[in-house]
Amino acid sequence: MPTPATTITKPEFPWWLAAALVLALAAALAIASSDLYAQVFATVAKGIGITIFVTAVAFALASALGLGIALMALSGSQWLRQIARFYVEIIRGVPILVLLFWIAFAGAPALVAAWNALTAPLQSAGLLGELLVRDVSLLWRAIMALTIGYSAFISEVFRAGIQSVEKGQIEAAKALGLSRAQRFRLIVFPQAIRMILPPLGNDFVAMVKDSSLVSVLGVADITQMGKVYAAGSFRFFETYSIVAYIYLILTVGLSLALRALEQRLRRQHRE
């Protein structure tokens, strides 16, 4: 019996990308040809470095913490599994903005008080100075909040990716005498990363956008620089148009880069 011929669909032309590039080019020309837009862009662009720094550091810390929580959720200890589930459910239930305020104005002072209590003997001996709340900058309080908030979501991404690896391969690795750490490093994680990368990339792009929330603490990111300029010039349309334009450039560029990385990994897996 003849087998049905498989139809090969041609990849669609990315018309959406072409339209986005046209709009980006038109916006760039408008910025270059207008003194007002150029001034707004120059002011707002000063916050790009802070936005990238906050996003990169918070995402790296959230990924490390999320991986630890995921390993706890998959451990053989019931207590560790319950602690991990408690952490994930509680943190995911709190809005990022509320968590940002809590960490900045309640969590950080409590952490400073705990540190001073633990190091009281060293402070009495003159080996350490007393830590003040103002010594913990609002920038790092914002990074702490984003780290904690996103670690709960990222831990679920890691957990699902690790569980997607076939148990037969893990049993075979056990039969070969590999330790738990070796099984994870050599067998589980290299296969799980292909499942983990797409949702992890989505979380990274989402963090770029959510990093704008740090402006409520006065951190000089893109959004804060726009708020300050708009409040002083009353050029709200021009300012927030530029703010949106910069965020779109960052997020769309990251999305395209992550999509290209996913396709490369998919091709390597087929080969």
N, C-alpha and C positions, 0 to 999 in steps of 0.2 A: 504494500500500500504506500503510495508516494506521500512523503512528508510535506506538509504545507510550507510554502516558501515564507521565510521570515522577511517582513517588511522593515526596511531601514529608513527611519524618519530623519530628514535633514534637520539640523539645528536651526531654530528660528532666529531670524535677524533681530538683534536687541534694539528694537525701535525705541523702547523706553530709555535706553542708555543714550541713543542718539538725540532724543528730545532733551534729556537732562544735560548733555554736553552743549547743546545749542543755548539752553537757558543759562548755563554757567558761563559760556562765552559772552552772551549778551550782558550778563551782570558784570563780568570783568571789564568789558568795554565801557559800561556805564560808570564804574568806579574810576577807571582811568581818565575818562573825559570830564568828570565832574569834580570840582574842588571840594564840594561838600561831602560827597560820598568817599572821596579819597581821604579826607580828614577823619571821617567816622571810621573807615576801615583801618587807618593807621592807629587810631586810639584803641579800637576793639581788639585788633590783632595782638596787642601787648599781652593779652590774657591767654593766648594760644599755648605758650610754654607751660603756664600753670595748669591749664586743662589737661595737657598731655602728661605732665608729671603726676598729677593726682590720679588720672586714669591708669597709667602704667603701674605705679607703685601699688595702688589699691587693688588692681586686678591680679598682680603677681602675689600679693599677700592673701587675697581671697582665694586664689587657686590653691595655694599651699594649705591654707586652713581647710578649704573645702575637701581636698584630697584626704586630709587627716580625718575629717568627720565621716567621709565615705568609707574609709577603712574601718573606722569604729563601727559603722552601721553594718558592715559585712563580717565583723569579727565573730569568734565563737563565744564570746562573753555576752551573756544576756544584759548585764549592767551597762556595758559599753554600747550595745545596740540601743538600749532605752535612753541613755544619755544623748546619743546622736539624734535619735528621733525627737526627743524633747527639744534639743537645740534647733533643729530644722523647723519644726512646727511653730515654735515660739517666734523665731526670728522672721520667718516668712509671713507671719501674721501681723507684723508691725510695718507700717509704711516707711519708706526710706527717709522721707522728710522728718517724720516723728523720731525715728532712730537717730537722725543727724542731730536734732535738738537735744535728745536725751544724752547722747554721748558727749556732746559739746558742753552742756551745762549741768549734767548730773553725773555721768559716768567718769569723765575726766577728773573732776574734783574728788570723787570717791577713790579713784585710782591713785591720785597724788596723796591722799590721806593714808591709804593702805601702804604705799611705798615709804612714807615718813615713819609710820608705825613699825614697819619691818626693819628699817635702817636706823632706828632711834639710837641703839648703842654705838653705831659707827659715827652718827652725828654728834653724840655726846663726847666721843673721843677726838673729835675734830677731823676725822678722816673723810667725812662726807658733809656737804652742805644741805640745808633743808630745801626740799623741792617745793616750789610755789606753783599754784595753778596757772599763773600767767607764764610760767616757763614752758608749758605745753601749748604750742601755737595752735591757732584755730585751723591752720592748714593741716596739721597732723591729726587734729580731732576729726576733721572731715574725712581724712584718709581712713582713720580707724572705723568711722561709721560706715563708709562704703565697703570696707573690708568685711566687717561683720555682717552687713546686710546681704551682700552678694555671695558670701561663703555658703550660706544656706542653700541658695539656688544651685551654685556650682557643685556642691557636694552631691546633690541628686543627679546631676549630669554625670559625674564620675561614677556614682553607684550604678546607674543604668548601663553605662559603657562597660564597666567591669563585669557585670552580670551577663552581658551579651556574649561573652567568651564561652565557648562550649566546655562543659564540665569534663568531657572526655579528654581534652587536651591537658587539662589540669591534672587529671588522674594519671595520664601518661607521664607527665613531668614528675609526679610523686614517685611513680615506679622507677624513674631514672635516678632517683635519689636527690633531686633538687630541693633545696630548702624553701621555706615559704617566701623569703625575700627574693630568692633566685627565680622562683616561679612567677612572682609578680613582675620582676624586672625583665625577664627574658621571654616569657610566654604571654602573660595576661596583658600587661600595659601596651606592648607594641601592637596588639590586635585591637585593644579597646580604644586606642587613640583615634582610629578611623571613625568610630561611632561617636566619640566624645567631641571631636574637633568642630563639627558644624554647630551644635548648640552652644559650645563654649565660645565660638566666634560671635554668635548672636548675643551672648551675655556681655562680651567685650564691647560690641557696638552699643548695646544698651547702656553700659556704664559710661561711655563717652557722653551720651545724652544726659544721664542722671548726674554726671559730675557738675552740671549746671546748678544743681541744688546747693552746692557749697557756697554759692553767692549769697545765700541768706545769712551766712556767718561773716560776710565781708571779705572772703577770700577773693583775690583779684584774678578771677578766671575770665573767660570770654563774656559770660553773662553779666558778671559784676562790672566789668569795664563798660559794657553797654548801658547798664543801669545808671552808672555815674554820669556818663556822657549825656544820656537822654534827660536825666534830671536837671543838668546844668544848661542844656541847649534847647530843650523842649522839641527836639527833632526825633520824636518817637518812631515815626514811620521809617525814616532813613536808618536810624540806629538799629532797630530790631530786624529790619530787612537784612542788614549786614550781618547781624548776629546769626540769623537763620541761615544765611548763605554760607558762613564759615562752618557751622555745624553740619550742614549738608555736604560740603566738600569733604569734611573729615569722615563722616559716617558712610557716605557712598563710596569713597575711596577705600575705606577699610573693608566694606562689604565685597567689593570687587576683588581685592587682594585675597580675602579669605575664600571666595569662590574659586579663584584660580588655584589656591593651595589645595582645596578639596578635590578639584579635578585632577591635579597632579598626583595626589595620593591614591585616587581611584584608578588611574592608569597604572601606577606602580603595582597596585594590588592585582590587577588583571594580568600583568606581565609575570 
